[in-house]
Amino acid sequence: MSSDDSRRRRRGVGTEAVHGGESRPRAGNAITTPIFQTATFVFQDTAELVAHHSHEKPREEYGRYGNPTTEVAEAKCAALEGAEAGLAFASGMAAITTALFAVLQQGQHVILTDDCYRRTRQFCRTVLGKFGVEATIVETGNARALEAAVRPSTRVLISESPTNPYNRVVDLDQIADVGRRHRLLTIIDSTFATPVNQRPLDHGIDLVLHSATKFLAGHNDMLGGVILGKQGVIDAVRECQGVLGGVIDPHAAYLLIRGLKTLHLRVERQNASALAVAEWLAAHPRVERVHYAGLPSHPGHDIARRQMKGFGAVVSFEVKGALDDASRVVDGVEIFQMAPSLGGVESLIEQPALMSFFELTTEERLAVGIKDNLIRLSVGLEDADDLIDDLGRALG
Ligand SMILES: *Cc1c(COP(=O)(O)O)cnc(C)c1O
């Protein structure tokens, strides 16, 4: 970096979304990053191979170890999060599981917060458990419980913010502080926030991860995941990815790059529409309760205002009544479509009790905090007035 560069203001999120991570000029003088749709990469002679392996002239080798399109997607995500390095995966779960496999060893201990992505909890409990790694789940936002859960063997503290489906918010400064004092690696799943609304690394968090399937790609048309952080940890996770193999396809990496170019515009609009929907729902006589961090009634509102620029597109609410009353609302909408996932341009609706927690009884669901009358919305890019009319008809 020249002294001129260091005096420059940090570029804005929109400029990073459009240009971040993309070198100039590009192959074939294209304005877009080309899709390197290739499984492997050719060496001209043995000297080139030897120079590559001895790190004199590092270059591409085989698709599982890297691809130029994928590397641009990784660099763009890193630019948006203010990270030294990034790594892309076939899915968000591939990112989470590979990162945890890379940093944990037998006999170590992980702390995670409740109300987190169900498969993350399942991975820590069942898969990591098989390899002698223990996991403790603490209540999101309960600082005393968090501190009490730390053991000498604790290595990782993983949390989400905001959480799924209740939009609970963890104090990122507090998580980073606990991590520093106990020498833990802190990881935040920031999928619900996006780097437009929150940048966990700026708070001293070690690793940020995203299901890129959601807002980052943003068009409900690909699966992907990313992790961002310091070069050393990312390199270690990359090594592990080379063994486990959960790499992103170059075409999916291209869709991620393309989606990221409008991330700031999409998220700003989704923030605004979701807040309008949440406020309207909160005033509706058939709605028991709305879980959206942008509402002053939400328990995480003050922390969210401190550490977030916007409150995201996911709005959860409880319909007055039981399971069937909520199902009637889900079946009554026309613009919202019933599907798992979130963060894309199309608005989605689902009843968590029947979508992700179907095989559990009402009691078992309540034990993990999922109420039968709960509905989760992902507010997309349709006009907010139309979405509100749609919900109004279904609730009425
Ligand atoms: C969807 C999601 C994941 C898993 O990502 P996939 O891309 O579906 O594998 C992890 N965490 C959160 C918060 C998610 O919403």
The ligand as an ORCA input file, in Angstrom:
! r2SCAN-3c Opt
* xyz 0 1
  C     -29.299    -21.212      5.480
  C     -28.433    -20.981      6.642
  C     -27.311    -21.796      6.873
  C     -26.967    -22.968      5.998
  O     -26.601    -22.554      4.714
  P     -26.799    -23.481      3.403
  O     -26.305    -22.603      2.306
  O     -28.269    -23.776      3.306
  O     -25.995    -24.698      3.609
  C     -26.524    -21.499      7.962
  N     -26.806    -20.476      8.799
  C     -27.874    -19.686      8.611
  C     -28.144    -18.574      9.563
  C     -28.728    -19.904      7.523
  O     -29.788    -19.127      7.345
*
